[in-house]
Amino acid sequence: MLTEKNNTGIYVERAIRQPGFDMNYDHFHTYCELFYLKTGSCIYKVNGKEFPMNEGDIYIAAPGENHRTFYNGPEPCERTVIYCDLPILGQEYIDSHENIMGKLATSGKALVIKRGRDYIDRIIDDMLVENNVPDDYSVENMILMFKQILLWIERCGIFIYESVDKENGFDEDIEKIMRIVAERYSQPLTLEAVAAEVSLSPTYLSRKFKKVTGKTFIDYVNFIRLRQAIQRLLTTDDSITEIALACGFNSSNYFKDCFKKNYGVSPRTYRSQSLNHSFFDE
């Protein structure tokens, strides 16, 4: 953790936790904690609520939030924790990354697709080297790497609290479906096929999904596909049709209709206005 002896503002540690390990007490920090479970399963408890964690999951505990972990799975778990005093990120970064800072200020679980986890694994390995064998440049490098991790979570992560009704809370079946959509949004996805995969009837799943998320299944699938489409619009030169098909829409016209319904402008206009820095100023 961040201590007077190691008061750099950022710290990372990796540990193997054996089945049955229990922190046995709630605690909180004045800094942010990013908990990444590379292998195994455990429970991350925040303010009295339990969040089951599986391989590849991330939990961000905001400053001041009571939390603890315990490991009830059948196998040892590898977990990495990054502690960060948020002002160390720099005021310019904080001012220009409102979405990311909002997530660091709100405790929540993130599901990250495999492509993102692969990058995060490599960055964490490099952070551990800088942390454990430091030199005059290590703190600055660790800050840059932590920012990279945050960008990959923003790019490839789904924060559960963004889509789940807080009153209904965690639901294991719905989280399984969110994970399926996150990993396979570019492929054809039907309610019937996904319901069969999680051993539920389509009718029951449809009602349950709407109750927990406030969205129909297809609206949620399109929500995830549109998020990915926006990234491609802003970071590639791909055509609108190429982006539509790559993100799982079966036609560019359907993609355009969904996009305009959600964002009020066409994909082409969104791209043009955003790249000219005018879209967010309106």
Disulfide bonds with the S-S distance in Angstrom:
none
